């Protein structure tokens, strides 16, 4: 069983499903740490309420590389094996990504490579504007190129005729935790093989 950390800037909608899966044994990982760059981020409040060690790291006055080194120090202190990004609103430095190869996962609210580079509601607006009949989420390893890391897991959901961006976001958030748990289990159990065209992928 691996040790898991979550890094987020906002609500951390995936945090509680990951915690529940860790506690009931359906996820082969222990949720050991939550980190945020926002002192008032709800993800920190959730972590505190549920007894998960949580840390606010203030980025003020630090270069991206220096800030990310502070994150690395915490990850090493808690013996973290895998870092999951959940609504993290900063771009990780190349140095940090190289220091944690295939040990950082991100969940993106589209079926990558479609709608890469967009964030939050902008993704769902683009999906609706493109007239797509379905959307989905993608869990991938983080590389130096944004949203271009090897894909581990994808789950689909329908786009309904009267959907708003907010509707689509809500529907997808219910899938994101499921996709993350599948990807984390595959990682923990060494069921992911490289290169990317051989990765475990769910649809």
Secondary structure, DSSP 8 states (H G I E B T S, - for coil): -EEEEEEESS--TTHHHHHHHHHHTSSSEEEEEEEES-TT-HHHHHHHHTT--EEE---TT--HHHHHHHHHHHHHHTT-SEEEESS--S---HHHHHHTTT-EEEEESS-TTTTTT--THHHHHHHHHTT-SEEEEEEEE--SSTT-S-EEEEEEEE--TT--HHHHHHHHHHHHHHHHHHHHHHHHTT---SSGGGS----
